[in-house]
């Protein structure tokens, strides 16, 4: 399928932010977006890049009633010589199609998906910021648009991609965050849609996250939904614990997101000779390691923040300080390694970086 491109007129174009220190995250979108439609009788059609505009939905559009909504998150980076890179885009495309399958939504052809991302980013390439730690965030999204009341997989969908310049995800930047362990609420359970990047998973996290933020914590550390003893995710990210010489992260058992950055951290750490374990990890083991002084570092991983150090964990009315509240050596090394690969500043031994301009 050919992608048609309608460029914005001078009157439709917006000013590009001059002060990159005030970008924030997810507050700004560029001049164009990609969209295409799907109908069960004809497949995907009308692939179009056009000036950014609101989308129109029928009040009975099924995404508004039954939750068929999925999305992805990836970034484009401007290298030191003006090159434009994507980081592991095929992994995001594969994950979105996996989410689509679980949510009874149609897959998007990977080549068309990639072509749409490249064309959109290059059309709005002047929006890609230049500063260290900044990037162009890319948000592919699919929603059910069939107008119908009655629970069934929709027959009509809209797939669209919006992009925008971003800075740091957390207000703390790369400073250690404070996380709150909840035993009262859960995000997902095995057999459900926890491994999908679906809107419902994020909606389920909002209430507990708000309670944590009201108490001064950055994110919630979720426990397993059955026994509520093993750690699973932190907020919108995967979680890692360095206990002794073992880097531990929860296994992909169906209730947590298979993070692209999570996988990158695992591969890099193994390449460095670090012992990495994907296994269940209980709060009891974490607290025992903390008491014994063997809990060396804790960090979260995700596209938005890359690697985010954790300085404090609050659990059962007690605050546990990690590494004296400082950024750990491995955490910082991983952050810089991934960042340098993304910006084209060092060798990419894994073939993750994709130059598109």
C-alpha positions as CSV (number, residue, x, y, z in Angstrom):
1,X,0.0,0.0,0.0
2,X,1.3,3.4,-0.9
3,X,1.2,6.2,1.7
4,X,-0.2,9.4,0.5
5,X,1.3,12.6,1.9
6,X,-0.6,15.9,2.3
7,X,1.8,18.5,3.7
8,X,0.6,21.2,6.1
9,X,0.3,24.7,4.7
10,X,2.4,27.5,6.3
11,X,-0.7,28.7,8.1
12,X,-1.2,25.2,9.6
13,X,2.4,24.9,10.9
14,X,3.2,25.5,14.5
15,X,6.3,27.1,16.0
16,X,9.0,24.6,17.0
17,X,10.0,25.0,20.7
18,X,13.2,27.0,21.0
19,X,13.9,26.1,24.7
20,X,14.5,22.4,24.8
21,X,14.8,22.5,28.6
22,X,11.1,23.1,28.8
23,X,9.9,20.3,26.5
24,X,8.5,18.0,29.3
25,X,7.0,14.8,28.1
26,X,4.0,14.3,25.9
27,X,2.9,17.9,25.8
28,X,3.8,18.8,22.3
29,X,2.9,17.3,18.9
30,X,4.4,18.1,15.5
31,X,2.6,19.4,12.3
32,X,1.6,16.0,10.8
33,X,0.3,12.6,11.8
34,X,-0.2,9.3,10.0
35,X,-3.6,7.5,9.9
36,X,-5.3,4.6,8.1
37,X,-8.5,2.8,8.4
38,X,-9.6,-0.8,8.6
39,X,-12.8,-2.7,7.8
40,X,-13.2,-6.4,8.1
41,X,-14.5,-6.6,4.5
42,X,-11.5,-4.8,2.9
43,X,-8.6,-4.8,5.3
44,X,-6.4,-1.7,5.8
45,X,-6.9,1.2,3.4
46,X,-6.4,5.0,3.0
47,X,-2.9,5.2,4.4
48,X,-2.3,8.9,4.8
49,X,0.1,11.4,6.3
50,X,-1.7,14.7,6.8
51,X,-1.7,17.9,8.9
52,X,-2.3,17.2,12.5
53,X,-6.0,17.5,13.4
54,X,-8.6,16.1,15.8
55,X,-10.1,12.7,14.9
56,X,-13.9,12.3,14.9
57,X,-15.6,9.4,16.5
58,X,-19.2,8.3,16.7
59,X,-20.5,8.4,20.3
60,X,-21.0,4.6,20.1
61,X,-17.5,3.9,18.8
62,X,-16.6,0.6,20.4
63,X,-13.2,1.9,21.8
64,X,-15.2,4.2,24.0
65,X,-17.3,1.4,25.5
66,X,-15.4,-1.9,25.4
67,X,-11.7,-0.9,25.6
68,X,-10.2,-2.1,22.3
69,X,-7.3,0.4,22.4
70,X,-3.6,-0.5,22.1
71,X,-0.5,1.6,21.6
72,X,3.3,1.6,21.4
73,X,6.1,4.0,22.4
74,X,9.4,4.4,20.6
75,X,11.8,7.3,19.8
76,X,13.8,9.0,17.1
77,X,17.1,10.5,18.0
78,X,19.3,13.1,16.4
79,X,23.0,12.1,16.3
80,X,25.9,14.4,16.8
81,X,26.4,14.9,13.0
82,X,22.7,15.4,12.4
83,X,21.9,11.7,11.6
84,X,18.5,10.5,12.6
85,X,18.1,7.1,14.3
86,X,15.4,4.8,15.6
87,X,16.1,2.3,18.4
88,X,14.8,-1.2,17.9
89,X,11.6,-0.2,16.0
90,X,11.0,-3.8,14.8
91,X,10.6,-4.9,18.4
92,X,7.9,-2.3,19.0
93,X,6.1,-3.3,15.8
94,X,6.2,-7.0,16.8
95,X,4.9,-6.1,20.3
96,X,2.0,-4.0,18.9
97,X,0.9,-6.9,16.7
98,X,1.1,-9.2,19.7
99,X,-1.1,-6.8,21.6
100,X,-3.5,-6.6,18.7
101,X,-3.8,-10.4,18.5
102,X,-4.7,-10.6,22.2
103,X,-7.2,-7.8,21.9
104,X,-8.9,-9.3,18.8
105,X,-7.6,-6.4,16.7
106,X,-6.1,-6.6,13.2
107,X,-2.3,-6.8,12.7
108,X,-0.5,-4.1,10.8
109,X,1.9,-5.1,8.1
110,X,5.4,-4.6,9.6
111,X,6.8,-3.1,6.4
112,X,4.0,-0.6,6.1
113,X,4.2,0.2,9.8
114,X,8.0,0.9,9.5
115,X,7.4,2.9,6.3
116,X,4.8,5.1,8.0
117,X,7.2,5.8,11.0
118,X,10.1,6.7,8.7
119,X,8.1,8.9,6.4
120,X,6.4,10.8,9.3
121,X,9.6,11.3,11.2
122,X,11.5,12.5,8.2
123,X,8.7,14.9,7.2
124,X,8.8,16.5,10.6
125,X,12.6,16.1,11.1
126,X,13.0,19.7,12.1
127,X,11.1,18.9,15.3
128,X,13.7,16.4,16.5
129,X,15.5,18.2,19.4
130,X,19.3,18.4,19.5
131,X,20.0,18.4,23.3
132,X,21.4,15.4,25.2
133,X,18.6,13.4,26.7
134,X,16.0,14.8,24.3
135,X,14.3,12.9,21.5
136,X,11.2,12.7,19.3
137,X,8.6,10.5,20.9
138,X,6.6,8.2,18.5
139,X,3.2,7.0,19.6
140,X,1.5,4.4,17.3
141,X,-2.1,3.8,18.4
142,X,-5.0,1.6,17.3
143,X,-8.6,2.0,18.4
144,X,-11.9,0.3,17.5
145,X,-14.2,2.7,15.6
146,X,-17.2,0.6,14.7
147,X,-20.4,2.4,15.9
148,X,-22.1,-0.4,17.9
149,X,-23.4,-1.1,21.4
150,X,-22.9,-4.8,22.2
151,X,-19.8,-6.6,23.2
152,X,-18.0,-8.2,20.3
153,X,-14.7,-7.6,18.5
154,X,-15.1,-4.5,16.3
155,X,-15.2,-4.7,12.5
156,X,-13.7,-1.2,12.0
157,X,-10.5,0.3,13.4
158,X,-8.3,3.4,13.1
159,X,-4.5,3.1,13.3
160,X,-2.6,6.4,13.7
161,X,0.8,7.7,14.7
162,X,1.5,11.0,16.4
163,X,5.0,12.3,17.2
164,X,6.4,15.1,19.4
165,X,9.6,16.3,20.9
166,X,10.3,15.3,24.6
167,X,12.7,15.8,27.4
168,X,13.0,13.9,30.6
169,X,10.0,11.7,31.6
170,X,10.4,12.2,35.4
171,X,10.7,15.6,37.0
172,X,13.7,14.1,38.9
173,X,15.5,13.6,35.6
174,X,18.1,10.9,36.2
175,X,18.0,11.4,40.0
176,X,16.9,8.4,42.2
177,X,13.1,8.1,42.5
178,X,11.0,7.0,45.5
179,X,8.6,4.1,44.9
180,X,5.6,2.8,47.0
181,X,4.8,-0.9,47.3
182,X,1.0,-1.5,47.3
183,X,-0.6,-4.7,48.6
184,X,-4.1,-3.3,48.3
185,X,-4.3,-3.0,44.5
186,X,-3.0,-5.0,41.5
187,X,-2.4,-4.1,37.9
188,X,-2.8,-7.4,36.2
189,X,-2.9,-11.2,36.6
190,X,-1.6,-14.1,34.6
191,X,-4.0,-15.0,31.8
192,X,-5.2,-11.4,31.5
193,X,-3.8,-8.6,29.2
194,X,-0.8,-7.5,31.4
195,X,1.7,-8.3,28.7
196,X,-0.2,-6.1,26.2
197,X,0.4,-2.4,25.8
198,X,-3.3,-1.8,26.2
199,X,-5.0,1.3,27.5
200,X,-6.9,-0.8,30.1
201,X,-3.6,-1.7,31.8
202,X,-2.8,1.9,32.4
203,X,-6.3,2.8,33.5
204,X,-6.0,0.0,36.1
205,X,-2.9,1.6,37.5
206,X,-4.1,5.2,38.0
207,X,-5.8,5.0,41.4
208,X,-3.0,3.4,43.3
209,X,-0.5,5.7,41.4
210,X,-2.4,8.7,42.6
211,X,-2.4,7.5,46.2
212,X,1.4,7.0,46.0
213,X,2.0,10.4,44.5
214,X,-0.1,12.1,47.1
215,X,2.3,10.7,49.7
216,X,5.3,12.0,47.8
217,X,6.3,8.8,45.8
218,X,7.1,8.7,42.1
219,X,5.6,5.4,41.2
220,X,3.9,2.2,42.5
221,X,5.8,-1.1,42.7
222,X,3.2,-3.7,41.8
223,X,3.1,-7.2,43.3
224,X,1.7,-10.4,41.9
225,X,-2.1,-10.5,42.0
226,X,-2.5,-13.9,43.7
227,X,-0.1,-14.0,46.6
228,X,0.9,-10.4,46.6
229,X,4.5,-11.1,47.5
230,X,6.5,-11.2,44.3
231,X,7.5,-7.9,42.5
232,X,6.2,-7.5,39.0
233,X,6.5,-3.9,37.5
234,X,7.1,-0.4,38.8
235,X,4.6,2.1,37.4
236,X,4.9,2.0,33.6
237,X,8.3,0.3,33.6
238,X,10.0,-3.0,34.2
239,X,12.1,-3.4,37.4
240,X,15.6,-4.7,38.2
241,X,17.3,-5.5,41.5
242,X,21.1,-6.0,41.9
243,X,21.5,-8.3,44.8
244,X,25.1,-9.3,45.4
245,X,26.5,-10.0,41.9
246,X,23.1,-11.1,40.5
247,X,20.9,-8.8,38.4
248,X,17.3,-10.0,38.9
249,X,14.1,-9.0,37.1
250,X,10.7,-10.7,37.2
251,X,10.0,-13.3,34.5
252,X,7.7,-12.7,31.5
253,X,4.9,-14.8,32.9
254,X,2.0,-13.0,31.1
255,X,1.2,-10.4,33.6
256,X,4.0,-7.9,32.9
257,X,5.0,-6.0,29.7
258,X,7.8,-7.5,27.7
259,X,9.7,-4.2,27.6
260,X,12.1,-3.4,24.7
261,X,14.4,-1.6,27.1
262,X,14.1,-4.5,29.6
263,X,15.4,-6.8,26.9
264,X,18.1,-4.4,26.0
265,X,19.3,-4.1,29.6
266,X,19.4,-7.9,29.9
267,X,21.4,-8.4,26.7
268,X,23.9,-5.6,27.5
269,X,24.4,-6.8,31.1
270,X,25.0,-10.4,29.9
271,X,27.4,-9.1,27.3
272,X,29.3,-7.4,30.2
273,X,29.5,-10.7,32.1
274,X,26.9,-9.8,34.7
275,X,24.9,-12.8,36.0
276,X,21.3,-12.0,35.0
277,X,18.3,-13.9,36.3
278,X,14.7,-13.7,35.1
279,X,13.0,-15.2,38.1
280,X,10.4,-14.6,40.8
281,X,11.6,-12.2,43.5
282,X,9.7,-11.7,46.7
283,X,9.6,-8.6,48.9
284,X,10.9,-10.9,51.7
285,X,14.0,-11.7,49.7
286,X,14.5,-8.0,48.9
287,X,14.1,-6.9,52.5
288,X,16.5,-9.7,53.7
289,X,19.1,-8.5,51.1
290,X,18.5,-4.9,52.3
291,X,19.1,-5.9,55.9
292,X,22.2,-7.9,55.0
293,X,23.6,-5.0,52.9
294,X,23.6,-7.1,49.7
295,X,20.9,-5.1,47.9
296,X,23.2,-2.9,45.9
297,X,21.0,-1.2,43.3
298,X,17.4,-1.0,42.1
299,X,16.3,0.6,38.8
300,X,13.4,0.7,36.4
301,X,13.6,0.4,32.6
302,X,11.4,1.7,29.9
303,X,11.3,3.7,26.6
304,X,10.3,7.0,28.2
305,X,13.1,7.2,30.9
306,X,15.5,4.5,29.6
307,X,16.9,3.6,33.0
308,X,15.6,5.2,36.1
309,X,17.5,4.7,39.5
310,X,15.4,3.9,42.6
311,X,16.7,5.4,45.8
312,X,13.9,4.5,48.2
313,X,11.2,1.8,48.6
314,X,8.3,2.3,51.0
315,X,6.8,-1.0,52.2
316,X,4.5,-1.8,55.1
317,X,5.0,1.6,56.7
318,X,8.7,1.5,56.6
319,X,11.1,3.3,54.2
320,X,14.1,1.3,52.8
321,X,17.0,3.3,51.4
322,X,18.9,1.8,48.4
323,X,22.6,2.5,48.0
324,X,22.3,5.5,50.4
325,X,19.9,7.1,48.0
326,X,22.6,7.4,45.3
327,X,22.7,6.4,41.7
328,X,24.3,2.9,41.4
329,X,27.4,2.2,39.3
330,X,25.7,-0.4,37.1
331,X,22.5,1.7,36.7
332,X,24.5,4.7,35.5
333,X,26.6,2.6,33.2
334,X,23.6,0.9,31.6
335,X,21.9,4.3,31.1
336,X,24.9,5.8,29.4
337,X,25.5,2.7,27.3
338,X,21.9,2.6,25.9
339,X,21.9,6.4,25.4
340,X,25.2,6.4,23.5
341,X,23.9,3.6,21.2
342,X,20.7,5.5,20.6
343,X,22.5,8.7,19.6
344,X,25.0,6.9,17.4
345,X,27.9,7.9,19.7
346,X,29.4,4.4,20.0
347,X,29.4,1.0,18.4
348,X,26.1,-0.9,18.3
349,X,27.1,-4.6,18.6
350,X,23.5,-5.8,18.7
351,X,22.3,-4.1,15.5
352,X,19.5,-2.2,17.3
353,X,20.1,1.3,15.9
354,X,18.4,2.1,12.6
355,X,19.5,5.1,10.7
356,X,16.8,6.7,8.6
357,X,18.2,10.1,7.8
